[in-house]
Amino acid sequence: MFRICFVCIGFLTAVLLAGASQSAAAADEASIQKSAVTIEAGKVGDPISKYIYGQFIEHLGRCIYGGIWAEMLEDRKFYFPITPEYDPYRASRGVAKDALLPVVGASPWQITGPADSVTMVKEDSFVGEHTPLIQPGGGIRQLDLGLVQNKQYDGYIYLKPRQQVTNVKVSLIWGDRSEDQGSTQLTVIARSYGKYTFRFTAGADTLNGRLEIKVVKGPCFVGTVSLMPADNIHGMRADTLELLKELNAPMYRWPGGNFVSGYDWRDGIGDRDRRPPRKNPAWTGVEHNDFGLDELIIFCREVGAEPLITVNTGFGDAYSAAQEVEYANGSVDTIGGRWRAQNGHPEPYGVKWWCIGNEMYGRWQLGYMQLQHYTLKHNQVVEYMRRVDPEIKLIAVGALGFLDKGTPDEKRGWSRGMLEQCAEKMDLVSEHFYCRQELTDVAKHIAQITDRIKEKAEGHRKLRQELPNLAGRDIRIAMDEWNYWYGPNEYGELGVQYFLQDALGLAAGLHTFFQNSDLYYMANYAQTVNVIGAIKTTATAAEFETTGLVLKLYRHHFGTHPVQVSHLDASLDIAAAMTDDNTTLTVAIINPLEQSRELDLSIAGHALNGQGSRWTITGESRWSHNTPGKPREVDIYQTSFTNASRRITVAPLSVTIFAFGVQ
């Protein structure tokens, strides 16, 4: 539910309807520019697809691990060898060591006690390449844990004695005094690995907590360790999930992105503690494989969204893609379906939407190939997948205007070639774009987004006219990656901060999708959490970015049937739509200027009943932003009105949606 602001701050009073408040009535008329807007409510365009509000999550930075997933321990399966030194955080890909959530490039575990008391044993390792063996008097610890006072934390550890009975002490520490910790003693008798659980309650707030594991008696192997807040939901952070449910995205694209071209989906199923840790194939750090296909389905069900799974057409093959479909959708009589049932999910998932690869035109992509070769691979992969489930919907890799330098004719764009050679084996074609600059003029900063969306639409309209094989086909666009991407990485790898100016740009991007609703069927904001994300997290808090507030606002309150809008004020971006039940007209206005704007609405096609609501996103400056754990600088402010006047006022630097009841 949106917050209602009752505080009389100057920049909010300007958003009240003229005549609806004393503040607005007293506004300086000379400072408010006026415009006329005509809305033809009877001239309705193609419906706006709900999938325009989709999201994208990739195994990159802190999007999933450290963002969605609740695991607090880095490298819990010991991918990196443990040493006495503690220097795990690396300034990789522009991430500073003092960033809120830096990248782990070495073991986050540190040997306590003698340096030779911990060895990494490869023979018969619990998971991965090696398992730590700790001698009596030795131990390991992980630092920099975020803890909240009086919050409970659940954990477990797999232990196996080397020869005889072993005693192990596990402690969660939140201060420097002897009493600033909770501890549990574990007696290990079995000769095979056993799972031992523990629960601690933090006695103070800290970002410097630590978990210590000390072997008191008898050498002991440590298979793997886990620590999560006790309020986790199926292994996911409760605070992040709360915001994701408010966001109410209809779809999540996963697992990539560049990541997918080196990812074996089979590594992410089965016993979570036995899934192998891997080097992230495309980015930095470790892929823990704790969040795989089964966890994606659980996540989507929890937030009320559909999954969109990308298959590996980089280093992957057609058989693996088909088997992934079988695992997701096959009956228990199939190999994949039987695996799924053995993993605790007997009923097919019924995953409808699938992406066939990611950015296979790019030389940065694992398995990159020439267009003339990739069209063959795409068609083969689709053929194999449809043999398993002919009802699935498929999205092909597109790239309008990208020159395929591997062919003699450099003028042949990737999207053109894919549509020529693969039209029968796709339902949608993807496009991606990122705006990598911060422009000093707010209007120009916003226009970066709208210009790119318009360019893609115009290019595909031209292809529809030029390609004979598209006659009678309606292959629409899935803009399954789009966003701003600039500035320092404050939240780990690619974890950039967003400002009010970016919220205005995202809103304008949505307006452009609406204006081309006959062509855009899907858009997936990239990426949802931390990594150029709509939500940012620290170790102990989560918060909406300015861009996330815009996506939430439109998803909940903008209509689904766009109607014609005309006005002469080029500085404003205005969109309007009727709701599905035809009882409400919604009008969205973006004001990029630092002055209030007054508009006279002329509405044809419907009579208003005088009842309405208004939601406004604004802040004190273009640089206003939100930070997890701190009061919001940018928020959604809701008011109601009963005034039948068609004259409205919008605040400086704002996005406002008006909802008018119609008769």
C-alpha positions as CSV (number, residue, x, y, z in Angstrom):
1,M,0.0,0.0,0.0
2,F,1.3,3.5,-0.9
3,R,2.2,5.9,1.8
4,I,0.0,9.0,2.2
5,C,1.9,12.1,3.0
6,F,0.3,14.6,5.3
7,V,3.4,16.8,5.7
8,C,3.1,20.3,4.2
9,I,6.4,20.5,2.4
10,G,6.8,23.0,-0.3
11,F,7.4,20.8,-3.3
12,L,4.3,18.7,-2.5
13,T,1.8,21.4,-2.2
14,A,2.2,22.2,-5.9
15,V,0.8,18.9,-6.9
16,L,-2.6,19.4,-5.3
17,L,-5.5,20.0,-7.7
18,A,-6.3,23.7,-8.3
19,G,-9.1,24.5,-5.9
20,A,-8.6,21.3,-3.8
21,S,-6.4,22.9,-1.2
22,Q,-5.5,26.2,0.4
23,S,-1.9,25.8,-0.6
24,A,-2.6,25.4,-4.3
25,A,-5.0,28.3,-4.3
26,A,-2.3,30.5,-2.8
27,A,0.4,29.5,-5.4
28,D,2.1,32.3,-7.2
29,E,0.3,32.3,-10.6
30,A,3.3,33.9,-12.3
31,S,5.5,30.9,-11.5
32,I,3.1,28.3,-13.0
33,Q,3.2,27.7,-16.7
34,K,-0.1,26.7,-18.2
35,S,-0.9,24.2,-21.0
36,A,-3.9,22.7,-22.7
37,V,-4.3,18.9,-23.1
38,T,-6.9,17.1,-25.2
39,I,-7.7,13.5,-24.4
40,E,-9.8,11.5,-26.9
41,A,-11.0,8.8,-24.6
42,G,-13.0,7.1,-27.4
43,K,-9.9,6.6,-29.6
44,V,-8.4,3.5,-28.1
45,G,-5.2,1.7,-29.2
46,D,-4.0,-1.9,-28.8
47,P,-4.1,-3.1,-25.2
48,I,-1.0,-2.6,-23.1
49,S,0.4,-6.1,-22.4
50,K,1.0,-6.8,-18.7
51,Y,4.4,-8.2,-19.6
52,I,5.6,-4.6,-20.2
53,Y,6.2,-4.5,-16.5
54,G,8.4,-7.6,-16.5
55,Q,11.7,-7.9,-14.6
56,F,15.1,-9.6,-15.2
57,I,17.3,-11.3,-12.6
58,E,20.8,-12.6,-13.5
59,H,23.5,-14.4,-11.6
60,L,25.6,-11.3,-11.5
61,G,26.8,-9.2,-8.5
62,R,24.3,-9.0,-5.7
63,C,21.2,-9.4,-7.7
64,I,20.3,-12.9,-6.4
65,Y,23.0,-13.7,-3.8
66,G,23.0,-10.8,-1.3
67,G,19.8,-9.4,-2.8
68,I,17.0,-11.9,-3.2
69,W,18.7,-14.9,-1.5
70,A,18.9,-14.8,2.3
71,E,22.3,-16.7,2.7
72,M,24.6,-14.5,4.8
73,L,27.8,-16.4,4.3
74,E,30.1,-15.8,1.3
75,D,31.6,-18.9,-0.3
76,R,29.8,-21.3,2.1
77,K,31.0,-24.3,0.0
78,F,34.7,-23.3,0.2
79,Y,35.4,-22.7,-3.5
80,F,38.5,-20.6,-2.5
81,P,41.3,-22.1,-0.3
82,I,41.3,-20.7,3.2
83,T,44.4,-18.9,4.4
84,P,45.4,-16.9,7.6
85,E,45.1,-13.7,5.6
86,Y,41.8,-11.9,5.2
87,D,41.5,-9.9,2.0
88,P,38.5,-11.3,0.1
89,Y,37.1,-8.1,-1.4
90,R,38.4,-7.0,-4.7
91,A,38.0,-3.8,-6.7
92,S,36.8,-5.7,-9.8
93,R,34.9,-4.2,-12.7
94,G,34.8,-0.8,-11.0
95,V,33.7,-2.0,-7.6
96,A,35.6,-0.2,-4.8
97,K,36.7,-2.2,-1.7
98,D,34.6,0.2,0.5
99,A,31.5,-0.3,-1.6
100,L,28.4,-1.4,0.4
101,L,28.5,-4.9,-1.1
102,P,31.8,-5.5,-2.8
103,V,32.9,-8.5,-4.9
104,V,34.5,-11.5,-3.3
105,G,37.7,-12.5,-5.2
106,A,39.4,-14.7,-2.5
107,S,38.3,-16.7,0.5
108,P,36.1,-14.7,2.9
109,W,37.1,-17.3,5.6
110,Q,40.1,-16.8,7.7
111,I,42.2,-19.3,9.7
112,T,42.2,-18.8,13.4
113,G,44.9,-20.5,15.4
114,P,48.0,-21.9,13.8
115,A,48.3,-21.3,10.1
116,D,48.8,-25.1,9.4
117,S,45.8,-26.1,11.5
118,V,43.6,-25.9,8.3
119,T,44.3,-27.8,5.1
120,M,42.2,-28.1,2.0
121,V,41.7,-31.8,1.2
122,K,40.8,-32.8,-2.4
123,E,40.2,-36.5,-1.8
124,D,36.5,-37.3,-1.4
125,S,35.5,-33.7,-1.0
126,F,32.1,-32.9,0.3
127,V,31.3,-30.6,-2.5
128,G,33.4,-29.0,-5.1
129,E,37.2,-29.4,-5.5
130,H,38.2,-29.5,-1.8
131,T,37.0,-29.6,1.8
132,P,38.7,-27.9,4.8
133,L,40.1,-30.2,7.4
134,I,40.6,-28.4,10.8
135,Q,42.9,-29.7,13.5
136,P,42.2,-29.3,17.3
137,G,43.0,-25.8,18.4
138,G,42.3,-24.4,15.0
139,G,39.3,-22.9,13.4
140,I,37.9,-20.6,10.7
141,R,35.8,-17.5,10.8
142,Q,33.9,-15.2,8.5
143,L,33.8,-11.5,9.2
144,D,31.7,-8.5,8.0
145,L,28.3,-10.0,8.8
146,G,25.3,-7.7,9.1
147,L,23.3,-8.4,12.3
148,V,20.2,-6.8,13.8
149,Q,19.7,-6.6,17.5
150,N,17.2,-9.2,18.8
151,K,16.9,-10.8,15.4
152,Q,17.2,-14.6,15.2
153,Y,19.6,-16.4,12.8
154,D,19.4,-20.0,11.8
155,G,22.3,-22.0,10.6
156,Y,23.7,-25.5,10.0
157,I,27.0,-27.1,9.4
158,Y,28.0,-30.4,7.9
159,L,30.8,-32.1,9.9
160,K,32.7,-35.4,9.7
161,P,35.5,-36.5,12.2
162,R,38.8,-37.5,10.8
163,Q,39.3,-40.5,13.1
164,Q,37.4,-40.3,16.4
165,V,34.8,-38.2,18.3
166,T,35.1,-34.5,17.6
167,N,33.9,-31.5,19.5
168,V,33.2,-28.3,17.5
169,K,32.2,-24.9,18.9
170,V,30.2,-22.6,16.6
171,S,29.8,-18.9,17.7
172,L,28.0,-15.8,16.4
173,I,29.8,-12.7,17.6
174,W,28.5,-9.1,17.5
175,G,31.0,-7.2,19.7
176,D,34.4,-7.3,21.4
177,R,33.3,-8.3,24.9
178,S,33.2,-11.9,26.0
179,E,29.4,-11.7,26.5
180,D,28.8,-10.3,22.9
181,Q,28.3,-13.7,21.4
182,G,26.2,-16.8,21.3
183,S,27.8,-20.2,21.1
184,T,26.9,-23.9,20.7
185,Q,28.9,-27.0,21.3
186,L,28.6,-29.8,18.8
187,T,29.7,-33.4,19.5
188,V,30.4,-35.3,16.3
189,I,30.4,-39.1,16.5
190,A,29.2,-40.5,13.2
191,R,32.0,-41.5,10.7
192,S,30.0,-39.9,7.8
193,Y,29.0,-36.3,7.3
194,G,26.2,-35.2,9.6
195,K,24.1,-32.0,9.5
196,Y,24.1,-30.0,12.7
197,T,21.8,-27.0,13.3
198,F,22.1,-23.9,15.5
199,R,20.2,-20.8,16.2
200,F,21.5,-17.5,17.6
201,T,19.9,-14.2,18.6
202,A,22.0,-11.1,17.9
203,G,22.6,-8.9,21.0
204,A,23.3,-5.7,19.0
205,D,23.2,-4.0,15.6
206,T,26.4,-4.4,13.7
207,L,27.9,-4.7,10.2
208,N,31.0,-6.3,11.7
209,G,29.5,-9.5,13.0
210,R,31.4,-12.8,12.6
211,L,30.8,-16.5,12.6
212,E,33.5,-18.6,14.1
213,I,34.0,-22.4,13.9
214,K,36.5,-23.9,16.3
215,V,37.6,-27.5,16.6
216,V,38.1,-28.3,20.3
217,K,38.9,-32.0,20.1
218,G,39.8,-34.3,17.3
219,P,40.4,-33.2,13.6
220,C,37.2,-32.6,11.7
221,F,36.1,-32.0,8.1
222,V,33.7,-29.1,7.5
223,G,31.6,-29.9,4.5
224,T,29.6,-26.7,4.1
225,V,28.0,-24.0,6.3
226,S,24.9,-21.9,6.1
227,L,23.5,-18.9,8.0
228,M,20.3,-17.1,7.3
229,P,17.9,-14.8,9.1
230,A,15.3,-16.9,10.8
231,D,12.5,-15.0,9.0
232,N,13.7,-16.1,5.6
233,I,11.0,-17.3,3.3
234,H,12.0,-20.5,1.4
235,G,15.6,-19.2,1.6
236,M,14.8,-15.7,0.4
237,R,15.1,-12.4,2.2
238,A,11.9,-11.3,3.8
239,D,12.6,-7.6,3.4
240,T,13.4,-8.0,-0.3
241,L,10.4,-10.1,-0.9
242,E,8.1,-7.6,0.7
243,L,9.2,-5.0,-1.8
244,L,9.0,-7.4,-4.7
245,K,5.4,-8.2,-3.9
246,E,4.7,-4.5,-3.9
247,L,6.4,-4.2,-7.3
248,N,4.0,-6.9,-8.5
249,A,6.0,-7.7,-11.7
250,P,4.2,-10.2,-13.8
251,M,7.3,-12.0,-15.1
252,Y,10.9,-12.6,-14.2
253,R,13.5,-13.5,-16.8
254,W,16.3,-15.8,-15.5
255,P,19.2,-16.7,-15.3
256,G,20.8,-14.3,-17.8
257,G,22.1,-12.4,-19.4
258,N,25.7,-13.1,-20.3
259,F,25.8,-15.6,-17.4
260,V,23.6,-18.2,-19.2
261,S,26.0,-18.9,-22.0
262,G,28.4,-20.6,-19.6
263,Y,25.8,-22.0,-17.2
264,D,24.8,-25.7,-16.9
265,W,21.3,-25.7,-15.4
266,R,21.9,-29.2,-14.1
267,D,24.4,-27.7,-11.6
268,G,21.5,-25.9,-9.9
269,I,19.2,-28.8,-9.1
270,G,19.2,-31.5,-6.4
271,D,20.5,-31.3,-2.8
272,R,21.4,-27.6,-2.5
273,D,24.4,-28.4,-0.3
274,R,25.8,-30.9,-2.8
275,R,25.5,-28.6,-5.8
276,P,29.0,-27.6,-7.0
277,P,30.3,-24.1,-6.6
278,R,31.7,-22.7,-9.8
279,K,33.5,-19.6,-11.0
280,N,30.9,-17.3,-12.4
281,P,31.4,-17.9,-16.2
282,A,30.6,-14.3,-17.3
283,W,31.2,-12.1,-14.3
284,T,33.2,-12.0,-11.1
285,G,33.0,-14.1,-8.0
286,V,31.5,-17.5,-7.3
287,E,28.3,-19.1,-8.5
288,H,27.1,-21.0,-5.5
289,N,24.3,-22.8,-7.4
290,D,22.0,-22.4,-4.3
291,F,19.4,-20.7,-6.5
292,G,18.5,-22.9,-9.5
293,L,15.4,-23.7,-11.5
294,D,13.4,-25.1,-8.6
295,E,14.2,-22.0,-6.5
296,L,13.1,-19.8,-9.4
297,I,9.7,-21.5,-9.5
298,I,9.3,-21.1,-5.8
299,F,10.3,-17.5,-6.0
300,C,7.9,-16.7,-8.8
301,R,5.0,-18.4,-7.0
302,E,5.9,-16.4,-3.9
303,V,5.8,-13.0,-5.7
304,G,2.9,-14.0,-8.0
305,A,4.9,-13.9,-11.3
306,E,5.5,-16.1,-14.3
307,P,9.0,-17.5,-15.0
308,L,10.8,-16.7,-18.3
309,I,13.7,-19.1,-18.6
310,T,16.7,-18.4,-20.9
311,V,18.4,-21.5,-22.3
312,N,22.1,-21.7,-23.0
313,T,22.8,-21.4,-26.7
314,G,26.4,-20.3,-26.1
315,F,28.4,-23.3,-24.8
316,G,25.1,-25.2,-24.5
317,D,23.4,-27.5,-27.0
318,A,20.0,-28.4,-28.2
319,Y,19.7,-31.6,-26.2
320,S,20.5,-29.8,-22.9
321,A,17.9,-27.1,-23.7
322,A,15.3,-29.7,-24.5
323,Q,16.1,-31.6,-21.3
324,E,15.7,-28.4,-19.3
325,V,12.2,-28.0,-20.8
326,E,11.5,-31.6,-19.9
327,Y,12.7,-31.0,-16.3
328,A,10.3,-28.1,-16.0
329,N,7.3,-29.4,-17.9
330,G,7.6,-33.1,-18.4
331,S,5.6,-35.8,-16.7
332,V,7.3,-38.1,-14.2
333,D,7.5,-40.7,-17.0
334,T,10.2,-38.6,-18.6
335,I,13.8,-38.5,-17.5
336,G,13.7,-34.8,-16.7
337,G,10.3,-35.1,-15.0
338,R,11.6,-38.0,-12.9
339,W,14.5,-35.9,-11.8
340,R,12.2,-33.1,-10.8
341,A,10.0,-35.5,-8.8
342,Q,13.0,-36.9,-7.0
343,N,13.9,-33.4,-6.0
344,G,10.6,-32.9,-4.3
345,H,8.4,-31.5,-7.1
346,P,6.3,-34.2,-8.8
347,E,3.9,-31.8,-10.6
348,P,5.1,-30.2,-13.8
349,Y,5.9,-26.5,-13.5
350,G,4.2,-25.6,-16.8
351,V,6.8,-23.0,-17.8
352,K,5.3,-21.2,-20.8
353,W,7.9,-18.6,-21.8
354,W,11.5,-19.4,-22.9
355,C,14.3,-17.2,-24.3
356,I,16.5,-18.9,-26.8
357,G,19.9,-17.6,-25.8
358,N,21.2,-14.2,-25.0
359,E,23.0,-11.6,-27.1
360,M,24.6,-14.2,-29.3
361,Y,25.7,-11.5,-31.7
362,G,28.2,-10.0,-29.2
363,R,31.9,-10.9,-29.1
364,W,31.7,-10.6,-25.3
365,Q,29.3,-13.6,-25.2
366,L,30.6,-17.1,-24.5
367,G,29.9,-19.2,-27.6
368,Y,29.5,-16.1,-29.8
369,M,29.1,-17.1,-33.5
370,Q,28.3,-15.6,-36.9
371,L,24.7,-15.0,-37.8
372,Q,24.7,-17.5,-40.6
373,H,25.7,-20.2,-38.1
374,Y,23.6,-19.1,-35.2
375,T,20.3,-19.2,-37.2
376,L,21.0,-22.9,-37.8
377,K,21.6,-23.4,-34.0
378,H,18.5,-21.4,-33.0
379,N,16.3,-23.5,-35.3
380,Q,17.8,-26.8,-34.1
381,V,17.4,-25.8,-30.4
382,V,13.8,-24.8,-30.9
383,E,13.0,-28.0,-32.8
384,Y,14.3,-30.1,-29.9
385,M,12.5,-28.0,-27.3
386,R,9.2,-28.1,-29.1
387,R,9.4,-31.9,-29.4
388,V,9.3,-31.9,-25.6
389,D,6.5,-29.3,-25.2
390,P,4.9,-27.9,-28.4
391,E,2.9,-25.4,-26.4
392,I,5.9,-23.3,-25.1
393,K,6.3,-19.7,-26.3
394,L,9.8,-18.7,-27.6
395,I,11.8,-15.5,-27.7
396,A,14.6,-15.3,-30.3
397,V,17.8,-13.2,-29.9
398,G,17.5,-10.0,-31.9
399,A,19.7,-6.9,-32.2
400,L,18.3,-4.3,-34.5
401,G,21.0,-2.4,-36.4
402,F,23.8,-4.6,-35.0
403,L,26.2,-5.3,-37.9
404,D,27.1,-8.9,-38.2
405,K,30.8,-8.5,-39.3
406,G,31.0,-12.3,-39.9
407,T,29.1,-12.1,-43.1
408,P,30.2,-10.6,-46.4
409,D,27.3,-8.1,-46.3
410,E,27.9,-5.9,-43.2
411,K,24.5,-4.1,-43.7
412,R,22.6,-7.2,-42.7
413,G,21.5,-6.6,-39.1
414,W,21.0,-9.4,-36.7
415,S,17.3,-8.9,-36.2
416,R,16.8,-8.9,-39.9
417,G,18.7,-12.1,-40.4
418,M,16.9,-13.9,-37.5
419,L,13.5,-12.8,-38.8
420,E,14.4,-14.0,-42.3
421,Q,15.7,-17.4,-41.3
422,C,13.9,-18.2,-38.0
423,A,10.5,-16.5,-38.1
424,E,8.7,-19.9,-38.0
425,K,10.6,-20.8,-34.8
426,M,9.9,-17.8,-32.6
427,D,6.9,-16.0,-31.0
428,L,8.7,-12.8,-30.1
429,V,12.1,-11.3,-31.0
430,S,14.2,-9.6,-28.3
431,E,16.0,-6.3,-28.2
432,H,18.2,-4.8,-25.6
433,F,19.5,-1.3,-24.7
434,Y,21.2,0.5,-21.9
435,C,21.7,4.3,-21.6
436,R,25.3,4.7,-20.4
437,Q,25.5,8.5,-20.1
438,E,24.4,11.0,-17.5
439,L,23.3,14.1,-19.3
440,T,23.3,17.5,-17.6
441,D,19.9,18.5,-19.1
442,V,17.1,16.6,-17.4
443,A,14.9,16.5,-20.5
444,K,17.8,15.2,-22.6
445,H,18.7,12.7,-19.9
446,I,15.1,11.4,-20.1
447,A,15.1,11.4,-24.0
448,Q,17.9,8.8,-24.0
449,I,15.4,6.2,-23.0
450,T,12.5,7.3,-25.2
451,D,14.7,7.7,-28.3
452,R,16.0,4.1,-28.0
453,I,12.5,2.6,-27.7
454,K,11.3,4.7,-30.6
455,E,14.3,3.6,-32.8
456,K,13.6,-0.1,-32.1
457,A,10.0,0.3,-32.9
458,E,10.7,2.2,-36.2
459,G,13.2,-0.4,-37.2
460,H,10.9,-3.3,-36.7
461,R,8.1,-1.5,-38.5
462,K,10.4,-1.1,-41.5
463,L,11.4,-4.8,-41.3
464,R,7.7,-5.8,-41.4
465,Q,7.3,-3.9,-44.6
466,E,10.5,-5.2,-46.2
467,L,10.5,-8.9,-45.4
468,P,8.0,-10.9,-47.4
469,N,8.1,-13.9,-45.1
470,L,6.6,-11.7,-42.3
471,A,3.4,-11.2,-44.1
472,G,0.5,-12.5,-42.0
473,R,2.9,-12.9,-38.9
474,D,2.7,-10.8,-35.8
475,I,6.2,-11.2,-34.3
476,R,6.3,-8.5,-31.6
477,I,9.3,-7.2,-29.6
478,A,10.4,-8.4,-26.2
479,M,12.6,-5.6,-24.8
480,D,13.9,-8.0,-22.3
481,E,16.8,-5.8,-21.1
482,W,16.4,-2.0,-20.7
483,N,17.6,0.6,-18.3
484,Y,20.0,3.4,-17.4
485,W,23.5,2.2,-16.6
486,Y,25.9,4.9,-15.4
487,G,27.8,6.1,-12.4
488,P,29.8,4.4,-9.7
489,N,29.0,0.9,-8.4
490,E,27.7,1.7,-4.9
491,Y,26.0,-1.7,-4.3
492,G,28.6,-4.2,-5.6
493,E,29.2,-5.2,-9.1
494,L,27.2,-3.0,-11.5
495,G,25.2,-1.7,-8.4
496,V,24.7,1.8,-9.5
497,Q,22.6,4.4,-7.7
498,Y,19.5,5.9,-9.3
499,F,18.1,9.4,-8.8
500,L,14.8,11.2,-9.4
501,Q,15.9,12.1,-12.9
502,D,16.1,8.4,-13.7
503,A,12.6,7.8,-12.4
504,L,11.4,10.4,-14.8
505,G,13.2,8.6,-17.6
506,L,11.8,5.2,-16.7
507,A,8.3,6.7,-16.7
508,A,8.8,8.2,-20.1
509,G,10.1,4.9,-21.4
510,L,6.8,3.3,-20.2
511,H,4.9,6.0,-22.1
512,T,6.8,5.1,-25.3
513,F,6.0,1.4,-24.9
514,F,2.3,2.4,-24.4
515,Q,2.4,4.5,-27.6
516,N,3.7,1.4,-29.5
517,S,1.5,-1.1,-27.8
518,D,0.8,-2.8,-31.1
519,L,4.5,-3.7,-31.4
520,Y,5.9,-4.1,-27.8
521,Y,4.5,-7.2,-26.0
522,M,7.1,-7.6,-23.3
523,A,9.8,-5.6,-21.5
524,N,12.0,-6.8,-18.7
525,Y,13.6,-4.1,-16.5
526,A,17.3,-5.1,-15.9
527,Q,18.0,-6.0,-13.2
528,T,15.6,-6.2,-10.3
529,V,17.9,-6.1,-7.3
530,N,21.2,-4.2,-6.7
531,V,22.7,-4.8,-10.2
532,I,21.4,-1.7,-12.0
533,G,18.3,-2.6,-10.0
534,A,14.9,-1.2,-9.0
535,I,15.5,-2.3,-5.4
536,K,18.8,-1.9,-3.4
537,T,19.9,-3.8,-0.4
538,T,22.5,-3.7,2.3
539,A,23.3,-6.6,4.6
540,T,20.4,-5.6,6.9
541,A,17.9,-3.4,4.9
542,A,16.2,-3.2,1.5
543,E,14.6,-0.2,-0.2
544,F,12.9,0.9,-3.5
545,E,15.0,2.8,-5.9
546,T,13.4,5.8,-7.6
547,T,13.0,3.6,-10.7
548,G,11.3,0.9,-8.8
549,L,8.8,3.3,-7.4
550,V,7.8,4.3,-11.0
551,L,7.4,0.6,-12.1
552,K,5.3,-0.1,-9.0
553,L,3.2,3.0,-9.6
554,Y,2.3,2.3,-13.2
555,R,1.8,-1.4,-12.6
556,H,-0.8,-0.7,-9.9
557,H,-2.5,2.4,-11.2
558,F,-2.2,3.0,-14.9
559,G,-4.8,1.8,-17.4
560,T,-4.5,-0.9,-20.0
561,H,-6.2,0.6,-23.0
562,P,-4.2,3.6,-24.3
563,V,-6.2,6.5,-25.6
564,Q,-5.2,9.4,-27.8
565,V,-3.5,12.5,-26.2
566,S,-2.6,15.7,-27.9
567,H,-1.0,18.8,-26.5
568,L,1.4,21.5,-27.7
569,D,3.7,21.6,-24.7
570,A,6.8,19.7,-25.8
571,S,8.4,19.8,-22.3
572,L,5.7,17.5,-20.9
573,D,5.3,13.8,-21.6
574,I,1.6,12.8,-21.2
575,A,0.0,9.4,-21.6
576,A,-3.6,8.3,-20.9
577,A,-5.4,4.9,-20.8
578,M,-8.8,3.5,-19.7
579,T,-8.9,0.6,-17.2
580,D,-10.1,-2.8,-18.3
581,D,-13.6,-2.3,-16.8
582,N,-13.9,1.1,-18.6
583,T,-14.8,2.9,-15.4
584,T,-11.6,4.9,-14.9
585,L,-9.5,7.2,-17.1
586,T,-5.9,7.4,-16.0
587,V,-3.7,10.3,-17.1
588,A,0.0,10.2,-16.5
589,I,2.1,13.4,-16.7
590,I,5.9,13.7,-16.5
591,N,7.2,17.2,-15.7
592,P,11.0,17.4,-16.1
593,L,11.1,21.1,-15.3
594,E,11.9,22.8,-12.0
595,Q,8.6,24.8,-12.2
596,S,5.0,23.6,-11.5
597,R,2.8,23.2,-14.5
598,E,-0.9,23.9,-14.8
599,L,-3.0,22.0,-17.4
600,D,-6.5,22.5,-18.7
601,L,-7.9,19.0,-19.6
602,S,-10.3,18.6,-22.4
603,I,-11.7,15.1,-22.3
604,A,-13.9,13.7,-25.1
605,G,-15.7,10.4,-25.2
606,H,-16.6,10.1,-21.5
607,A,-18.2,12.2,-18.8
608,L,-16.4,12.4,-15.5
609,N,-18.2,11.7,-12.3
610,G,-16.0,14.1,-10.3
611,Q,-14.4,11.4,-8.2
612,G,-10.7,10.6,-8.5
613,S,-7.3,9.9,-7.0
614,R,-3.8,11.1,-7.7
615,W,-0.3,9.6,-7.1
616,T,2.8,11.6,-7.4
617,I,6.5,10.7,-7.4
618,T,8.8,13.6,-6.7
619,G,11.6,14.9,-4.5
620,E,13.5,18.1,-3.7
621,S,16.0,17.9,-6.6
622,R,16.9,15.8,-9.7
623,W,19.5,14.1,-7.5
624,S,17.1,13.0,-4.8
625,H,17.5,9.2,-4.1
626,N,16.7,6.5,-1.6
627,T,19.1,4.6,0.6
628,P,18.3,1.3,2.4
629,G,17.8,1.9,6.1
630,K,17.3,5.7,5.8
631,P,14.2,7.8,5.3
632,R,13.1,8.1,1.7
633,E,14.0,11.2,-0.3
634,V,11.7,10.1,-3.1
635,D,8.3,8.4,-2.5
636,I,4.8,8.0,-3.9
637,Y,2.3,10.5,-2.4
638,Q,-1.4,9.8,-2.8
639,T,-4.3,12.2,-2.5
640,S,-8.0,12.1,-3.4
641,F,-10.2,14.7,-5.0
642,T,-13.8,15.3,-5.6
643,N,-13.4,18.5,-7.6
644,A,-15.1,18.3,-11.0
645,S,-12.8,20.9,-12.5
646,R,-10.6,19.8,-15.4
647,R,-7.8,22.1,-14.4
648,I,-4.9,20.3,-12.7
649,T,-1.4,21.2,-11.4
650,V,1.7,19.0,-11.4
651,A,4.8,19.5,-9.3
652,P,8.3,20.3,-10.5
653,L,10.4,17.2,-11.4
654,S,7.5,14.8,-11.0
655,V,5.6,11.8,-12.3
656,T,1.9,12.0,-11.6
657,I,-0.9,9.6,-12.4
658,F,-4.5,11.0,-12.2
659,A,-7.4,8.5,-12.0
660,F,-10.7,10.0,-13.0
661,G,-13.9,8.1,-12.5
662,V,-16.1,8.1,-15.6
663,Q,-19.8,7.6,-16.1
